[in-house]
Amino acid sequence: MVTVNTLVITGYGTNSHLETAHTARLAGSDRADVVHFSDLVAGDVRLADYHFLIFPGGFLDGDDLGAAQTAAMRWRYLKDAAGTPLLQSLRDFLDQGKLILGICNGFQLLVKLGVLPSLGGVRFERQASLGHNDSARFEDRWVHLLPNPDSPCVFTKGLPLLAMPVRHGEGKLVPRDAECLRRIEAEQLIALQYADPESGAPTQEYPLNPNGSPLAIAGLTDPTGRVLGLMPHPEAFHHVTNHPAWTRGELDPPGTLLFVNAVRYLRGQ
């Protein structure tokens, strides 16, 4: 059986790394190592030794200068101890057919680094951003997510309507222009949408859509389908007791399913 090694990046304000690594293990990952970003720079850890890279949630650098902005600059300009640009290591990781997941702050990082949405297959060029919620406040609530069956995203294949918590202040997708948003929709790069649990349809209604993101976008993929970024926290729903209504018997499929799909894909299943 193919081995799946998962790397969870932490440091500089990340705070969801432990439950993210735990969820990867529950999903079948053989290893799930939590590694500080500085260890990559020092050359103590190599991306090449892993198959699944996860940027978990948190408050990178206190969201100064905008959520994940400073972290994106680190990835763009720093080199490791051997002199290899981190951006080149990340490019090689993607070119080798491996998987990347960005959750909340990690999604903000992927967008600001230009890994998502990668329209036209162009990587590391910023085509969108994530701005302040329309409510002008931090949103901490549970939402429902509709996977797009026509998306190439390997993480969301065959999944039903999902329930997950959000906790963010800057979760509204802001495309570079109207043409960018049109192409994101036309090229099926919307992986997940905020949905009304009653109808199962995408919604702009607050608080079902907690940030006002256009087209109810909660998560994006790239043209390869091997990168997923989403604002909700799948790792925060890895056990039935995480659900706010579990004592009433109201159960939903756990966010762990996104990780399960990733591991199965890497194993060729």
N, C-alpha and C positions, 0 to 999 in steps of 0.2 A: 504494500500500500504506500502511496506517495505521502511523504512527510510534509506537514504544513507547520511552518514556524511563523508566529505572529510577533510583530514589534509594535509596542505601544509607546509613543513618545510622551515624555512628561517634562516638567520644568517651567519656570517663569510664570507661574499662575495656573497651570493645568491642575484640575482637581477631580477629574473623573477617571483617572488612569487605572486605579485598582479594580473598580467594578467593570471597566471596559476589558481589562485583561481576563478577569474572571468569566465574563460572558463569552469571550473567545474560547476559553478552555471548555466551557459548558457546550459550546457549539462543535467541539471536536478537534480544535487546534492542538497539535502535539506539544507545542511550546507557546507561551505567551509571555514575553519578556517586557517588563516596564523599564525603559531606559531614558535617562536624562539626555536632553538635547546636546549638552556639552560633551557627553561621551562620544557622540557622533563626530563632533568637531575634533576631539582629541584622538580620534582614530581607534578608540577602544572597542567600538561597535561598528559593523559595516552593514549597510542596507542589503548588500549582495547576499548576506547569509539568511535573509528572510524572504517570505513569499507574500505576506499580508501585512501591510503597513497601516496603522491606525493613528489618526490625530484626534485625541479625545477632547471632551469639553473642559471649559474652565474660563479663566479671565486672564489670557496672556498679557503680561505687562500691565495689568490693571485696565486693559482696553484703552490705554493712553494713545492718542493720535488715531483712534478708531480701532475697533475690535480686530485683533490679529495683524494689524498693519506692521508693527515692529517685527513680529515673528516672520512675516513674509519677507521682509528685508534681510533677515538673517539667512534664510534659505537661499535667497537670490544672490547674496554677495559673499558669504563665508566659504572658506575652503577647509578641508580636514588637514590633519597633521602631515599627510603625504602630499599635500598641495592640490588635491582633487576638489574642484568646486562641488559643494553639496548639490547644487542644481544639476550638475552632470550625473551625479550618483542617482538622483531622483529620476532623471530622464532615462538612464539605463534601466532602473527598476521597472519603469512603465514599459519600455521597449521590450523587456523580457516577458511580458504578458502577466505580470503580477498584479495584485489588487491593492487599492487604496480606499480607505474609508475615513471621512472627516465628519465628526459629530459636533454640532453647535459651534464652539470656538474653532474646532478643526475644519468645519465647513467654511467658516469665515476665512480661515487661512488658505484653503484650497482655491477659493474664489479670488482672493487678493493676490495670490501667487500666480494666477492664470492657469491653474491645472483644470479648473472648471469655468465655463462649460466647454472650452477648447473647440469652438466652432471652426469648421473646416480643418480640424485636426491640428490647429495652431495651439501649441502649448506655451505657457509662461508669458502670455500676453493678456493683460487684464481686459476682460470683456464685460464684466459685471462687478457689482459689489453688494454688500449687505448693509442696509442703513437702519436707522432707528425705527422702532415699531410705530405704527400710526397712533397707537394709544399714548405715545410719549411716556411710557413707563415700562418697567421690567415686568414681563409676563411669566408667571409661574402657575401652570395649569396643565390638565390633560387634554389632548386633542386626538382626533381621528385622522388617519392618513389613507388615501386611496392610491395604491400602486398603479402605475400606467402599464397595461399589458403589452403595449406596442413599443415600450422603451427597450433599448438594448441592454439595460442594466442587469448584470448577473445577480446582484444582491436581492432584487425585488421580484424575480421571475416566479410566477405562479402563486404569489402571496395574496391573501384576502385583505379586506379592510383591517387596518391595524390601529391600536391605541397606544399612545406613548405620551410622556410628559414633555413639556417645553419649559425652559427657564432661560430666557434671554431678553436683552434690551435692544439688540440690533439684529433683527431676523428678517427684515423686509428685503427681498431681492430687488436690486436696482440695476437693470441692464444698462449698458452703455448708451443705447438709443433704441428707438422703436423697432428698427430692423433687427437688432440683436434679439429682442424679445420674440419677434415673429419667427426668427430662425430657430430659437430654442424650442418653440412649440412645434414648428413644422418638422424639425429633425428629430422629434420625439425624445429630447434630452430632459424633459420633465419626468423625473422618476417617481416622485411622490407629491400628492396634493392634499392640502387640508380639506376635509370632507365633513358633510353633515351626517352624523351617525344614523339619522332616521331615513334619509333618502340614499345615502351612500354617494352623493354627488359632490363634486368640488364646490367650494363656497368661498365667497368674499365676506360673509357675515361674521362680525365680531361677536363673541370671542372664539367661535369655531375656527376662524382664521385669526390667529392671535396677533399678527403683525401687519396685516394688510398687503401681504405679498401679492403681486399681480399674477393672475391665472392660478391663484391659490397655491403657488409653488412652495413646497416644503422641502424638496430635495431635488438635486440635479445629478445627472450622470454626464459622461463625456461620450463621444461617438463610438468608442470601443466598448462601452458598457462596463469597463473594469474599474472605474472610479465612481464612488458615490459620496456626495456630501448632503447632509440633512441637518436641519435645525433641531428637531425633536431628539430625545435621548433614548435610543433602543436599549442601551446597556442598563438603563434605570428600570427596565421591565424585563428582568431575567428569571423571575420567580412569581408564582401566582399571588403571593402575599404582597408584592409590590403594587398590585392594582388597588386603587382606592375603594373599589366596591367588592373586593373578593369575599368579604364576610357575608354579603348578600347573595353570593353565588353568581355575580355578574362577571363572567370571564371573557377575555379577549386573547387572541393569539399573541404570544410574547414577542418583544423586539429581538429576542435571541434568534428568531428565524432569519433575519438579515445576515447574521454571522454564519448560521448553518448553511445558507446558500453559498456564501463565500467559500467556506471550507470545502463543500462538495464540489464546487467549480474547480478549485485548485487540485482536488484529488481526481478530477476528470470524471466525476459521477454525474 
